[in-house]
Amino acid sequence: MLAFMSDYLDRRGMAIGPLLDEARIDRADIEDPRRQISLNAVATLFDSAARGLNDPAFGLNYARHFPIGGSGLIGHMLMSAPTVQQALCVVAHYATIHTTGMQVSFDVREGAGWFSLRWPPSFTARPAQYTAFSLGALVLRIRLAAGSDWRPASAAFQHRAPAAIAIYRQFFGTRLEFDQPQFAIEVDAAALAKSMPPVMQGLFDTMLDLGDRTLREQSTPSDIGSLVQTELARRLALEELFDLETVAAALGFTSRSMQWQLALEATTYEQILLLTRIVQAEQYLRETSHPMTAIAAMLGFSELSAFTRWANRQFGDTPTAVRQKLRGSLKP
């Protein structure tokens, strides 16, 4: 997807070079479709472009110019799927080919389809622009089957309401919710059943075989620390129990064996919990409008005063002051 951004930015009078430097992306990485680029770096690039162009809707504007099939294997799988529902299924299942660490899911409940994204626990970039691009491009592909006026039945976003709300409504309809636990769009039953535009016969099966092979080639054992961090981030956000014994049991370990495995990775449960809280606190304070009491609860603090004391120790200031520093004068 980044291979096309250089031309798009050129047309808007901006060079991509300085943005790549800021995001620490090598130009060779965007010219070789086989190379994987850090999701954090990609989101940083999108956010830097939005700031440089002073375009709060950069992600959605870029989605309008992004070519069909431009996302490589995933794009071809999506466009060759027989129906919208099958297209969403394969995008969710094979998403890690392009977005390692991203939690992507699709399920059908009471006839409606729910396509959702959740960022990795270690994610530190501002996600609004890249997520808007990803979901916006997906909506445009669904419109090829469901009609040019189609919009999701509802849409949810983790960040606070953007200044460019009008273009969000053009893409995602009027039922928009912000400050939500994840990014998601709701696809109605009629749209799910629509046939995607016909392409070469047999291409879908060929793409599935290639996708399976690519996933196998990319497959690597997950380190225990990453598994613990992901489980902790999920439990904290849902305000579930997150003590050592509970997390260990959820991952199939005893507390003693998990501590031993973490020691082999030169870390501890307490260190991972601290890191997870710091990353999540920065995201909540920077990207959302949640009140401090809600953020305290989502970080596992029983009282606001405990969260405030913790923030003073970790950030050297109160949560409110940290939010002001993280946001600065920037708008989502």
Residue pairs with C-beta under 8 A, 6 or more apart in sequence:
1 66
1 70
1 71
1 98
1 133
2 25
2 29
2 30
2 37
2 42
2 45
3 30
3 31
3 33
3 70
4 65
4 66
4 67
4 70
5 16
5 30
5 45
5 49
5 62
6 16
6 30
8 62
8 65
9 15
9 16
9 19
9 49
9 53
10 16
12 53
14 49
14 52
14 53
17 27
19 45
19 48
19 49
19 52
20 26
20 27
20 30
20 45
22 44
22 45
22 48
23 41
23 42
23 44
23 45
23 48
24 41
24 44
25 37
25 41
25 42
25 45
28 35
29 35
29 37
30 37
33 72
36 98
36 100
39 99
39 100
39 101
39 102
39 119
39 120
39 123
40 122
40 123
40 124
40 125
41 125
42 130
43 123
43 125
43 126
43 127
43 129
43 130
44 125
44 126
46 58
46 59
46 62
46 129
46 130
46 133
47 125
47 126
47 128
47 129
47 130
49 55
49 58
49 62
49 129
50 56
50 58
50 59
50 129
51 330
55 61
56 162
56 163
56 164
56 331
56 332
57 132
57 162
57 164
57 167
57 168
58 129
59 128
59 129
59 130
59 131
59 132
59 133
59 134
59 136
60 132
60 133
60 136
60 164
60 167
60 168
60 171
61 167
62 133
63 132
63 133
63 136
63 137
63 140
63 171
64 136
64 140
66 133
66 137
68 75
68 79
68 141
68 144
69 75
69 76
69 79
71 78
71 98
71 137
72 98
73 94
73 97
73 98
73 207
73 210
73 211
73 214
74 90
74 91
74 94
74 95
74 97
74 98
76 203
76 207
77 87
77 90
77 91
77 94
77 204
77 207
77 208
77 211
78 87
78 90
78 91
78 138
78 141
78 196
79 87
79 141
79 144
79 196
79 197
79 199
80 196
80 199
80 200
80 203
80 204
80 207
81 87
81 89
81 90
81 196
81 204
82 195
82 196
82 204
83 145
83 192
83 193
83 194
83 195
83 196
84 113
84 142
84 145
84 146
84 187
84 191
84 192
84 193
84 194
84 196
85 108
85 113
85 192
85 193
86 204
87 141
87 142
87 196
88 106
88 113
88 115
88 138
88 187
88 192
89 106
90 207
90 208
90 211
91 104
91 106
91 115
91 138
92 104
92 105
92 106
92 115
93 211
94 211
94 214
94 215
95 102
95 104
96 102
96 104
96 215
96 218
97 211
97 214
97 215
97 218
100 218
101 120
101 122
101 123
102 117
102 118
102 119
102 120
103 117
103 118
103 119
103 120
104 115
104 116
104 117
104 118
105 114
105 115
105 116
106 113
106 114
106 115
106 116
107 113
107 114
108 114
108 192
111 188
111 189
112 153
112 186
112 187
112 188
112 189
112 192
113 186
113 187
113 188
113 189
113 191
113 192
114 184
114 185
114 186
114 187
115 135
115 138
115 184
115 185
115 187
116 156
116 182
116 183
116 184
117 131
117 134
117 135
117 182
117 183
117 184
118 181
118 182
118 183
119 127
119 158
119 283
120 230
121 229
121 230
121 232
121 233
121 276
121 279
121 280
122 229
122 279
123 279
123 283
124 279
124 282
124 283
126 159
126 286
126 287
126 332
127 158
127 159
127 183
127 287
128 157
128 159
128 162
128 287
128 332
131 157
131 158
131 183
132 168
132 171
135 155
135 171
135 172
135 183
135 185
136 171
138 185
139 150
139 151
139 152
139 171
139 172
139 185
142 150
142 187
142 191
143 149
143 150
144 196
144 197
145 191
145 194
145 195
145 196
145 197
146 190
146 191
146 194
150 191
151 171
151 172
151 173
152 172
152 173
152 175
152 185
152 186
152 187
153 173
153 175
153 186
153 187
153 188
154 173
154 175
154 176
154 177
154 185
154 186
155 168
155 172
155 173
155 175
155 176
155 177
155 184
155 185
155 186
156 176
156 177
156 178
156 180
156 182
156 183
156 184
156 185
157 176
157 177
157 178
157 179
157 180
157 183
158 179
158 180
158 181
158 182
158 183
158 287
158 288
159 178
159 179
159 287
159 288
159 332
160 178
160 179
160 287
160 288
160 289
160 332
161 176
161 178
161 289
161 332
162 168
162 331
162 332
163 331
163 332
165 176
168 176
169 176
172 185
178 288
178 289
179 288
179 289
179 290
181 237
181 238
223 265
224 251
224 258
224 261
224 262
224 265
225 262
225 265
225 267
225 272
227 251
228 247
228 251
228 258
228 262
228 269
228 272
229 272
229 275
229 276
231 247
231 250
231 251
232 242
232 247
232 272
232 273
232 276
233 276
233 280
234 240
235 241
235 242
235 246
235 247
235 250
236 242
236 276
236 277
236 280
236 298
236 299
236 300
237 280
237 298
239 297
239 298
239 300
242 273
242 300
244 255
244 258
244 259
244 269
245 255
247 258
247 269
248 254
248 255
248 257
248 258
251 258
253 261
258 269
259 268
259 269
262 268
262 269
262 272
274 314
277 299
277 300
277 310
277 314
278 314
280 298
280 299
281 295
281 299
281 311
281 314
281 315
281 319
281 322
282 322
282 326
284 290
284 295
284 298
284 299
285 295
285 319
285 322
285 323
285 326
286 323
286 326
286 327
287 332
288 295
290 298
292 304
292 307
292 308
292 319
292 320
293 304
295 307
295 319
296 303
296 304
296 306
296 307
299 307
299 310
301 307
301 310
307 319
308 318
308 319
311 317
311 318
311 319
311 322
312 318
315 322
317 325
